[in-house]
């Protein structure tokens, strides 16, 4: 499980196409979505500060041992 709680990323490229490729590659590798992007031109480069989804929330019982999941019928189930 990915325990990383940090959701701020920085990207830069010489072109908007290069920045797009970097963002797309990062998403494919990390399997996370971007919550927001701010793209600016900084000294001739396209720079982006991105916020990503933090680690997914995991629902557990009070002991932290049993995890909830959506079962095959679409109902919430608990793994025991």
C-alpha positions as CSV (number, residue, x, y, z in Angstrom):
1,X,0.0,0.0,0.0
2,X,1.2,3.5,-0.8
3,X,1.7,5.3,2.5
4,X,2.8,8.6,0.9
5,X,0.6,11.4,2.2
6,X,2.4,14.1,0.1
7,X,0.4,15.3,-2.8
8,X,2.4,18.2,-4.3
9,X,4.4,17.7,-7.5
10,X,6.5,19.9,-9.7
11,X,7.0,19.4,-13.5
12,X,8.8,21.5,-16.1
13,X,9.5,21.2,-19.9
14,X,10.6,23.3,-22.8
15,X,7.2,23.0,-24.5
16,X,3.6,22.5,-23.6
17,X,3.7,19.2,-25.4
18,X,6.7,18.1,-23.3
19,X,4.9,19.1,-20.1
20,X,1.8,17.2,-21.2
21,X,3.9,14.1,-21.8
22,X,5.6,14.4,-18.4
23,X,2.2,14.8,-16.6
24,X,0.7,11.8,-18.5
25,X,3.7,9.6,-17.9
26,X,3.6,10.4,-14.1
27,X,-0.1,9.6,-14.0
28,X,0.4,6.3,-15.7
29,X,3.4,5.3,-13.5
30,X,1.7,6.3,-10.2
31,X,-1.9,5.5,-11.0
32,X,-3.1,8.8,-9.4
33,X,-5.2,11.6,-10.6
34,X,-4.4,15.3,-10.5
35,X,-6.8,17.4,-8.3
36,X,-5.5,20.7,-9.8
37,X,-2.7,22.0,-12.0
38,X,-1.2,25.5,-12.2
39,X,0.9,26.0,-15.3
40,X,3.1,29.1,-15.8
41,X,5.8,30.2,-18.1
42,X,9.0,30.7,-16.1
43,X,12.1,31.9,-18.0
44,X,11.1,30.2,-21.2
45,X,10.0,26.9,-19.6
46,X,6.5,25.6,-19.0
47,X,6.3,24.9,-15.3
48,X,3.6,23.1,-13.4
49,X,2.7,22.7,-9.8
50,X,0.2,19.9,-9.4
51,X,-1.8,18.6,-6.5
52,X,-2.6,14.9,-6.7
53,X,-5.0,12.7,-4.8
54,X,-3.5,11.7,-1.5
55,X,-3.4,8.1,-0.6
56,X,-6.8,6.5,-0.8
57,X,-8.8,6.3,2.4
58,X,-9.0,2.7,3.9
59,X,-11.9,2.0,6.1
60,X,-11.1,-0.4,8.9
61,X,-12.7,-1.7,12.1
62,X,-11.5,-0.1,15.4
63,X,-8.6,-2.5,15.7
64,X,-7.3,-1.6,12.2
65,X,-7.2,-5.3,11.2
66,X,-10.3,-5.7,9.0
67,X,-10.8,-3.7,5.9
68,X,-14.1,-2.7,4.2
69,X,-14.6,-3.3,0.5
70,X,-17.3,-3.2,-2.0
71,X,-18.6,-6.8,-2.6
72,X,-19.7,-8.4,-5.9
73,X,-23.3,-7.3,-5.3
74,X,-22.2,-3.6,-4.8
75,X,-22.7,-3.7,-1.1
76,X,-20.1,-2.8,1.5
77,X,-18.5,-5.9,3.0
78,X,-15.8,-6.4,5.7
79,X,-12.9,-8.8,5.2
80,X,-12.4,-10.9,8.3
